[in-house]
Amino acid sequence: MEDTTTKYLDTKTAARLIGFSYKTLESWRSKGEGPRYHQLPNKRVRYLREDLDEWVNHLSDTATKH
């Protein structure tokens, strides 16, 4: 079982946390969309839990305004 309480999450863990596939997150990154991410010097991508929470909350706020 993965630890979603850690501050930095890999793409697969981040995707499961917000309910999308990791391929969707990869696609969004290539288009400059989706939640904020960080690319480490070794080229690995990590997401901050707080950035994911903020992004999901923004989606919820936008959806309730329509």
Sequence and secondary structure as in RCSB ss.txt:
>XXXX:A:sequence
MEDTTTKYLDTKTAARLIGFSYKTLESWRSKGEGPRYHQLPNKRVRYLREDLDEWVNHLSDTATKH
>XXXX:A:secstr
   TTSSEE HHHHHHHHTS HHHHHHHHHHT SS  EE TTS EEEEHHHHHHHHHHHHHHHHT 
